[in-house]
Amino acid sequence: MSSERFSLSRVTAAFGRVRSADGALDLREFTLAYWELNKFFPLLGRLMAFVASDVSEKIGVLRHHLDASESYETIQSMVKYEVDNNLVVRTTKPPSGSKTLLRLHRALGGMA
């Protein structure tokens, strides 16, 4: 993770760039926003190191998919591609982007 310090304004700005004018959710911006948010967890103490590591791993999976295929430009195109290619109902290596995104939300939802 970056040595840059946590900044709530950067998190807010990053999430603000996720939704495009046409309503699509940009996956690259989404992963950047979560990367910024992930800088917060180490500030909560040593017990949160597991959460930070888990979030980093999931962001890495999403970035892998982003780099591997144009089908992962938006969250909508990712889900469509994976459903159309039957990638969400079977186990894949790396895990599907859709499943990874769901797990990322669940992990962070448990924090709230």
C-alpha atoms as a printed R data frame, in Angstrom:
    type eleno elety resid chain resno       x       y       z
1   ATOM     1    CA   MET     A     1   0.000   0.000   0.000
2   ATOM     2    CA   SER     A     2   1.148   3.560  -0.600
3   ATOM     3    CA   SER     A     3   3.018   5.364   2.159
4   ATOM     4    CA   GLU     A     4   0.826   8.384   1.458
5   ATOM     5    CA   ARG     A     5  -1.309   9.299   4.449
6   ATOM     6    CA   PHE     A     6  -5.046   8.817   4.674
7   ATOM     7    CA   SER     A     7  -7.142  11.754   3.526
8   ATOM     8    CA   LEU     A     8 -10.929  11.801   3.766
9   ATOM     9    CA   SER     A     9 -11.090  14.442   1.033
10  ATOM    10    CA   ARG     A    10  -9.201  12.123  -1.357
11  ATOM    11    CA   VAL     A    11 -11.587   9.263  -0.524
12  ATOM    12    CA   THR     A    12 -14.592  11.502  -1.187
13  ATOM    13    CA   ALA     A    13 -13.111  12.827  -4.437
14  ATOM    14    CA   ALA     A    14 -12.203   9.326  -5.606
15  ATOM    15    CA   PHE     A    15 -15.703   7.967  -4.992
16  ATOM    16    CA   GLY     A    16 -17.091  11.077  -6.697
17  ATOM    17    CA   ARG     A    17 -15.308  10.063  -9.920
18  ATOM    18    CA   VAL     A    18 -16.744   6.531  -9.981
19  ATOM    19    CA   ARG     A    19 -20.084   7.377 -11.632
20  ATOM    20    CA   SER     A    20 -19.798   8.698 -15.175
21  ATOM    21    CA   ALA     A    21 -22.273  11.044 -16.845
22  ATOM    22    CA   ASP     A    22 -24.111   8.097 -18.412
23  ATOM    23    CA   GLY     A    23 -24.490   6.395 -15.006
24  ATOM    24    CA   ALA     A    24 -21.870   3.711 -15.593
25  ATOM    25    CA   LEU     A    25 -19.622   2.869 -12.646
26  ATOM    26    CA   ASP     A    26 -15.959   3.058 -13.656
27  ATOM    27    CA   LEU     A    27 -14.173   0.032 -12.191
28  ATOM    28    CA   ARG     A    28 -10.701   1.610 -12.263
29  ATOM    29    CA   GLU     A    29 -11.928   4.677 -10.356
30  ATOM    30    CA   PHE     A    30 -13.775   2.377  -7.974
31  ATOM    31    CA   THR     A    31 -10.614   0.445  -7.150
32  ATOM    32    CA   LEU     A    32  -8.696   3.709  -6.694
33  ATOM    33    CA   ALA     A    33 -11.377   4.932  -4.286
34  ATOM    34    CA   TYR     A    34 -11.193   1.739  -2.236
35  ATOM    35    CA   TRP     A    35  -7.383   1.930  -2.278
36  ATOM    36    CA   GLU     A    36  -7.639   5.383  -0.701
37  ATOM    37    CA   LEU     A    37 -10.174   4.150   1.845
38  ATOM    38    CA   ASN     A    38  -7.939   1.198   2.696
39  ATOM    39    CA   LYS     A    39  -5.282   3.624   3.995
40  ATOM    40    CA   PHE     A    40  -7.621   4.291   6.923
41  ATOM    41    CA   PHE     A    41  -7.649   0.781   8.420
42  ATOM    42    CA   PRO     A    42  -4.057   0.707   9.727
43  ATOM    43    CA   LEU     A    43  -4.869   3.863  11.696
44  ATOM    44    CA   LEU     A    44  -7.369   1.824  13.738
45  ATOM    45    CA   GLY     A    45  -4.707  -0.431  15.213
46  ATOM    46    CA   ARG     A    46  -3.026  -3.762  14.733
47  ATOM    47    CA   LEU     A    47  -6.257  -5.767  14.717
48  ATOM    48    CA   MET     A    48  -7.302  -3.982  11.545
49  ATOM    49    CA   ALA     A    49  -4.220  -5.192   9.673
50  ATOM    50    CA   PHE     A    50  -6.202  -8.264   8.599
51  ATOM    51    CA   VAL     A    51  -8.939  -6.080   7.101
52  ATOM    52    CA   ALA     A    52  -6.393  -3.912   5.280
53  ATOM    53    CA   SER     A    53  -4.682  -7.020   3.888
54  ATOM    54    CA   ASP     A    54  -7.993  -8.550   2.789
55  ATOM    55    CA   VAL     A    55  -9.096  -5.339   1.086
56  ATOM    56    CA   SER     A    56  -5.704  -5.016  -0.658
57  ATOM    57    CA   GLU     A    57  -6.012  -8.580  -1.942
58  ATOM    58    CA   LYS     A    58  -9.492  -7.959  -3.346
59  ATOM    59    CA   ILE     A    59  -8.419  -4.708  -4.980
60  ATOM    60    CA   GLY     A    60  -5.519  -6.617  -6.544
61  ATOM    61    CA   VAL     A    61  -7.919  -9.162  -8.053
62  ATOM    62    CA   LEU     A    62 -10.060  -6.392  -9.533
63  ATOM    63    CA   ARG     A    63  -6.976  -4.621 -10.919
64  ATOM    64    CA   HIS     A    64  -5.825  -7.903 -12.470
65  ATOM    65    CA   HIS     A    65  -9.128  -8.176 -14.340
66  ATOM    66    CA   LEU     A    66  -8.927  -4.516 -15.371
67  ATOM    67    CA   ASP     A    67  -5.505  -5.063 -16.898
68  ATOM    68    CA   ALA     A    68  -6.481  -8.333 -18.582
69  ATOM    69    CA   SER     A    69  -9.650  -7.365 -20.451
70  ATOM    70    CA   GLU     A    70 -11.567  -4.389 -21.789
71  ATOM    71    CA   SER     A    71 -14.724  -6.128 -20.555
72  ATOM    72    CA   TYR     A    72 -13.883  -4.809 -17.085
73  ATOM    73    CA   GLU     A    73 -13.978  -1.059 -17.764
74  ATOM    74    CA   THR     A    74 -17.197  -0.575 -15.812
75  ATOM    75    CA   ILE     A    75 -18.884  -2.571 -13.094
76  ATOM    76    CA   GLN     A    76 -21.844  -3.083 -15.415
77  ATOM    77    CA   SER     A    77 -19.674  -4.427 -18.270
78  ATOM    78    CA   MET     A    78 -17.816  -6.678 -15.817
79  ATOM    79    CA   VAL     A    79 -21.025  -8.252 -14.513
80  ATOM    80    CA   LYS     A    80 -22.451  -8.656 -18.027
81  ATOM    81    CA   TYR     A    81 -19.239 -10.254 -19.316
82  ATOM    82    CA   GLU     A    82 -18.988 -12.663 -16.379
83  ATOM    83    CA   VAL     A    83 -22.668 -13.651 -16.491
84  ATOM    84    CA   ASP     A    84 -22.569 -14.112 -20.286
85  ATOM    85    CA   ASN     A    85 -19.457 -16.298 -19.957
86  ATOM    86    CA   ASN     A    86 -20.716 -18.273 -16.962
87  ATOM    87    CA   LEU     A    87 -17.837 -17.048 -14.761
88  ATOM    88    CA   VAL     A    88 -19.890 -16.214 -11.669
89  ATOM    89    CA   VAL     A    89 -21.294 -19.694 -11.056
90  ATOM    90    CA   ARG     A    90 -18.027 -21.613 -11.156
91  ATOM    91    CA   THR     A    91 -14.761 -21.313  -9.299
92  ATOM    92    CA   THR     A    92 -12.071 -19.521 -11.266
93  ATOM    93    CA   LYS     A    93  -8.472 -18.447 -10.651
94  ATOM    94    CA   PRO     A    94  -8.299 -15.575 -10.074
95  ATOM    95    CA   PRO     A    95 -11.794 -15.276  -8.594
96  ATOM    96    CA   SER     A    96 -14.397 -13.542 -10.730
97  ATOM    97    CA   GLY     A    97 -14.510  -9.774 -10.485
98  ATOM    98    CA   SER     A    98 -18.200  -9.852  -9.566
99  ATOM    99    CA   LYS     A    99 -17.651 -12.219  -6.649
100 ATOM   100    CA   THR     A   100 -14.604 -10.244  -5.541
101 ATOM   101    CA   LEU     A   101 -16.553  -6.983  -5.616
102 ATOM   102    CA   LEU     A   102 -19.349  -8.568  -3.569
103 ATOM   103    CA   ARG     A   103 -16.840  -9.879  -1.018
104 ATOM   104    CA   LEU     A   104 -15.192  -6.460  -0.827
105 ATOM   105    CA   HIS     A   105 -18.535  -4.830  -0.057
106 ATOM   106    CA   ARG     A   106 -19.358  -7.477   2.537
107 ATOM   107    CA   ALA     A   107 -15.994  -7.050   4.264
108 ATOM   108    CA   LEU     A   108 -16.392  -3.302   4.445
109 ATOM   109    CA   GLY     A   109 -20.074  -3.542   5.339
110 ATOM   110    CA   GLY     A   110 -19.114  -5.533   8.405
111 ATOM   111    CA   MET     A   111 -17.018  -2.576   9.501
112 ATOM   112    CA   ALA     A   112 -19.966  -0.180   9.636
